[in-house]
Amino acid sequence: MKPDMFDKPVKILLGLGIPTEVNSVMHAYQILMEWRNQHDPARELALKACRAALIGDIDAQTARAVFVAFAERHDLLAPETGGLLAERSKRSSDPHIR
């Protein structure tokens, strides 16, 4: 595995709510560079973490955690669909729930 790869992708919603999997520090860095609010403190912190990870000062998982915090702050995290699908399946199989 490349040193800038995340152990687990971060799934975020971009543009018109299109889910995007961010798998690496470089991908997170590119998204942050294109962020509409260039003076956002959360963005600045995430950018610093990504830069540090890209030069090897911190590990990719630390940069991932800061990127996740940025995404949470801006409501960008995509909902986990596994639980939603399981709940929908459970409801549709129960004749008492409509």
C-alpha positions in Angstrom: 0.0 0.0 0.0 1.3 3.5 -0.9 2.1 5.6 2.2 -0.5 8.2 1.4 -3.4 5.7 1.2 -6.1 5.7 3.8 -6.9 2.4 5.6 -10.5 3.1 5.0 -11.9 5.5 2.4 -13.8 8.6 3.4 -17.1 8.8 1.6 -18.2 12.4 1.0 -20.9 14.1 -1.0 -19.7 16.7 -3.5 -21.3 18.8 -6.1 -24.9 17.8 -6.5 -24.7 15.3 -3.7 -22.7 12.8 -5.7 -20.9 10.3 -3.4 -17.1 10.3 -3.8 -14.7 8.0 -2.1 -11.5 9.7 -0.9 -8.9 7.0 -0.7 -5.7 9.0 -0.2 -4.1 12.1 1.3 -3.4 13.4 -2.2 -7.1 13.1 -3.2 -8.2 14.8 0.1 -5.6 17.6 -0.6 -7.0 18.1 -4.1 -10.5 18.4 -2.8 -9.4 20.9 -0.1 -7.5 23.0 -2.7 -10.8 23.3 -4.7 -12.9 24.1 -1.7 -15.1 27.2 -2.3 -14.2 29.0 1.0 -10.5 29.5 0.9 -10.4 31.2 4.3 -12.1 28.5 6.2 -10.1 27.5 9.4 -11.2 23.9 9.2 -10.0 23.7 5.6 -6.7 25.3 6.6 -6.1 22.8 9.3 -7.0 19.9 7.0 -4.7 21.3 4.3 -1.8 21.5 6.8 -2.4 17.9 7.9 -2.4 16.7 4.3 0.8 18.6 3.5 2.4 17.1 6.6 1.4 13.6 5.6 2.6 14.1 2.0 6.1 15.0 3.2 6.1 12.2 5.8 5.8 14.3 9.0 2.6 12.6 10.1 1.0 9.4 8.9 -1.9 9.2 6.4 -4.4 8.1 9.1 -3.8 11.2 11.1 -4.4 13.3 8.0 -7.5 11.2 7.4 -8.9 12.0 10.9 -8.4 15.8 10.3 -10.1 15.5 6.9 -13.0 13.6 8.4 -13.4 16.4 11.0 -13.4 18.9 8.1 -16.0 16.9 6.3 -18.2 16.5 9.4 -18.0 20.3 10.1 -19.4 21.0 6.6 -21.9 18.1 6.5 -20.1 16.4 3.6 -20.0 12.9 5.0 -22.1 10.5 3.0 -24.5 8.4 5.0 -23.6 4.8 5.5 -26.0 2.8 3.2 -25.4 -0.6 4.7 -27.5 0.0 7.8 -30.2 1.8 5.8 -30.6 -1.1 3.4 -30.7 -3.6 6.2 -33.4 -1.6 8.0 -35.4 -1.3 4.7 -35.1 -5.0 4.1 -36.2 -5.8 7.7 -39.3 -3.5 7.4 -40.3 -4.9 4.0 -40.2 -8.5 5.3 -42.3 -7.7 8.4 -46.0 -7.9 7.4 -47.0 -5.6 10.4 -44.9 -2.7 9.3 -46.0 -0.6 6.3 
